[in-house]
Amino acid sequence: MQTRSAKTMRIGLAAVLAFAAVGLARVNAAWSGDDTAQLIQDANRTVDQFRKTDPGIDQFFRRSAGYVVFPGIGKGGLGIGGAHGNGVLFENGQPVGKVTMNQVTVGAQAGGQEFAEIIFLETPRNVSDLKFGKTKFSAEASAVALSEGASAKAKFTDGVAVFTATKGGMMLEASIGGQKFKYTPIAPR
């Protein structure tokens, strides 16, 4: 019995350390240097990588009124968890604003990971909803894991389609919670 308890404590400690490491890496990346220009560059690289992995994703870029690219979201937890990331909203292929995503989850989960995410917004109304803080995802929302051909099976649900790609770490999760977004326009140059 004592061995099982010690193993559980080691797993818990590892999960907490992973969460802290991922969170600190995301905060450091989000606020170093000229963060807006760097964030846009990172977002464009993320788009290129998603297109390279699954060329069929181009249909979502063509059909969307806008899309948000999160080059890296840090996520972690042990029972209670969270995620945070900064991204860029594109309209007509041009960056128009920064978007911050925060998520709190409760449920069976352990570990930490970093992933990239692209949220496609089908209509101008969906874009407007995001800008005014009316967009959030519930536990029922699902994302398509990026892989070759994954876009062929994906579709918009309530005007939104989400694709993710794991960048590192490991997260075991069966949790409930939602992503919440805050939009800030990019100042004209």
N, C-alpha and C positions, 0 to 999 in steps of 0.2 A: 504494500500500500504506500509506503514511504517513497519508493522508487517512482511510482506513478505521479505522486505529488511533486517530486523534484523535477520530473520531466515536464510536467505542466508549467511549473514556475520558469524553467529554462525557455520554453516556447514563448511564454508570456513576455519575459524579459527581452528575448530576441525580437518579438513583434514591436514592443515599445521602442527599442533602439532603432529598428528599421523605420518606424513611423517618424521618429525624430530626425533621422538622417535625411529621409526623403523630404520632409517639411523644410528643414534648414536649407537643403540644396535648392528647393523651389523659391524660397524667399530670397536667397542670395542671387539667383539667376534673374529674378524679377526686378531687382532694384540696383543692379550694377551698370555703370556707364550710361550711355544714352539709351535708356530702356525702350523708348518708343521705336526708334529706328532699328534697334537690335531685335525687338519683338516682331516687327514686320518682316525682317530678313528671316528670322526663325520660322515664322508662319509660312512664308513663301517656300522655304526648304521643305517644310512639312507637307505642303500641297504637292510639291514635286515628288516626294517619296510616296505619298498615297497614290498618285497617278502612275508612278513606275510599278508599284506593287499590283495595282488593279486598274488598268486603263479604262475599264468600263465605268469607273467612278465619274468620268467626264460628263456622263448624262446628268448627274446630279449638279455639277457646276453649271451646265447649260440651262437646266430647268429651274434653278433656284433664283429667287429674288435677292438673296444674300446668303452668306455663310460665315460662320465663326470658326477660326482655326486656333486651337490651343496646342502649341508646340510641345508643351510638357505640363502634365498635371500630376502633382504628388498626392498619393493616397496611402493611408495606413490606419491601423487601428487594432484594438483588442477588445472586443465586445462593443465598445463605442469607438467610432472612428470618424475620420474626416478626410476631405480632399480640398485642394486649392490649386488654382492655376490662372494664368493671365493669357488672354488671347486677343485676336484681332477680328473685327467685323469687316467683311468685304461686301460692297454693293457694286454691281457692274464691274467686278474684278479689281476694284480700287479699295484700299484700306480707308475706312471712314471713322473708326472708333476702336477703343480698347474695351475689352470685356473681362471682368473678373468673375471667376466661378468659385463658389464655396459650396461644400456639401458636408452634411452631418449624417452619419448612418448609425443605426442601432440594430444589433442582431449578432448572429454567429459570424465572426470575422477575426482574422489574425494575419498580421504581416504588413508589408508595405510595398508599394510599386510606383513606377512612373509610367504614364502613358500619354500618347498624343490623341487628340480628338478633333473631329470636324463635325460641326452641326450645320446641316443644310436647312434653310428656311425657304419654304416653297413659294410663299406669297409676300407681297409688300406688307400685308397685315401681320404676318408672322415676324417680319423684321421690326415693325413698329412695336409689337408686343415685347420683343426682346429689349428694345431701346428704353421702353417705359417700365421695365421690371415686371412684366406680366408673364414672363416665360419661366417655368420651373418644371423639372421632371420628377414624376412620382415613382414609386416602386414599380409600377406597371410599365413604365417606359423602358425600352430596350435599345441597345446599341448593337451594330453589326461589327464583329471583329474583322479588321482588315485582313484580307487574303486575296490571292488571285481569284477572280470570278465572284467574289462576295457581293459585289454591287448588282449582279444579275438577279439575286434573290431579294435584295433590299427594296423597300418602298417607303414613301412618306406616310407617316401616321400623324393625323391632326396637323398636317402641314410641316412636319419636322422629320428629318432622317439623320441619324447619328452613326458615325463610323469611328472606331477606336483602334489604336495600335499600341501594344505593350512595348515599352522601351527598356524596362528592367525591373527587377524585384519579383516578389511573389506574394500574392494575396489570395487567401482562401476566404470566400465570402458568401454569405446567404443573408443579406441585410435589407433593411428598408430605409428609405431616406430619399432626399431629392437634391438635385443641383439647383442652385439659385444664382442668378446673374446680375451684375451691375455694369451698366454701359456708361462710358465716358467718351464724348467725341474727341477725335484727334484735331488739335489746333492746326489751321491751315499754315502752310510754310510761306 
